[in-house]
Each structure stands twice: as structure tokens, then as C-alpha cells.
Amino acid sequence: MSLHPYRTAALPAGVALRGRRAVYLAPDPEPEGARVWFFTRLGGVSRAPYDTLNVSRKVGDDEGAVAENLSRVREAMGHRPVAWVRQVAGDGVVEVSEGGFAGEADAMITAESGLCLTVGVADCAPVALVGESGVGMVHSGWQGTLAGISGKAARRMSGGGLRAYIGPCIRECCYEVSPELARRFARRFGGDVVSGRQLSLPASIRRDLEEAGVEEVVDLGLCTGCHPDLFFSHRKQKPVTGRSLAAVARVAG
Ligand SMILES: [Zn+2]
């Protein structure tokens, strides 16, 4: 097994670090018939606090740097067309069939091959859905998770054999919430998704996906708060940090 030049820390089993310029994490092995990209903060040109692969134009970063970063991200995704949404921390799911802006929503699904569905994240969980007849990408922060957006997106996808990949996000080690919010999550997803005021978004999302009938839920197991070398973390680097792209596409063969 060869080490990626950027590799700075041991990764959990089932995760590979990839990309020659824009560096991303991918499930290992990759799902059949789909590609998943969870981009890190590595391999871009932005300066602190956006160093280096920030993809958001809304956080105060230099426009030229963001354009170059997006170009590198597109290169890593094989120059496929890209669809994106205006994320509003809701539970909206849109079905898309071509690249471009797809409206206000926090999840996209598609049956098209070769179309990259993308969301921007910094602590919120990106969730990639891969099924026999399509793929989906979800931005799931605490609001979306509590609203069941991942399960909602999964239910919208027809056909069986659905698998989900929960990408890097803030985890229970780094995510203290109010007692009230912890209670709401425990009531909705079960007492084991919280420990005191420490909330596990991935455990909550896993419960939601399992209730929606997803056959296999793969949690990549990486905490954005614990790995500042690899990820932007809104909580740990506030008030200002970058955003990383997460994407999924169906591929032929
Ligand atoms: Zn952590």
C-alpha cells in the first residue's frame, strides 16, 4: 500500500486518501457504479484561514483563489458536470437531471450517469447515497439531521440496494450542544446518540437511514474537529474558515 504524499495521520480502515492536486477521501473499496469524493482542505491555493482548498465564495476568501480551487476540484472529479444547491439547513430534497444551480435545498438525487451532486461542508455531515437506480448527496447539519433529511432523500430514491456513506463531520468528541437539543435528539433517535451534552450526528444519521430502509450505512469515522490538518471545522476554527466540497456521481461500469 502506497502512502499519499499528504498523508499526515493514520486513517481508519475503509478510507483512502486520493487526488494528485485537490486531495479527497474516498470509501475503499469504492462503491460499484458510483464515485464518492469527500474533499479535504489540502491541495488548493487559498491563504489562512481558508487554507487551502476552500470552495465557498461566501466566506470572505479571495475570488481568484476560490476559482482555482474549484478548477482543481473539477479536475479531480474528471471534469464531469456539477450540480449544486443553495443550502438552507432545511429538509428539502430536489431531483436533478443536469449540471448547474438546482435551487434551495439541502439534498439532491439523480438517476443520471456522470453528473456530480455537490454540497459544501465544514463540520456538517455530507452523506452520499448510492443505489441501483441513482445517487444522492445530502448536507446534514443538526437541523437537517433532526428533520430526517437523509432518510427523506433515501425514501425518494427508487430501487433497492441502497448504501450510504457518511463523510467527515463533527463527532461526539467535539460536539457539545445545549441540554435541550441533546434531549430532542435523544427523543428522536434514541438515548445512545447523545452522551450528556455530546451529540453524535453520524449515529443519528445512521438511525435515520436505517429507518428509511438503507441496507448498508458506512460511516467513514473521521472527525473534522479532531483533524485540523485535513478538514475545515466551523466549530474549532471559528469565526472564519473555509468549506470543503463533497460529491457523488453515478458512473458507467
Ligand atoms: Zn473530534
Residues whose N, C-alpha, C, O or C-beta is under 5 A from the ligand:
A	BS01	ZN	R171 C173 C174 C223 G225 C226
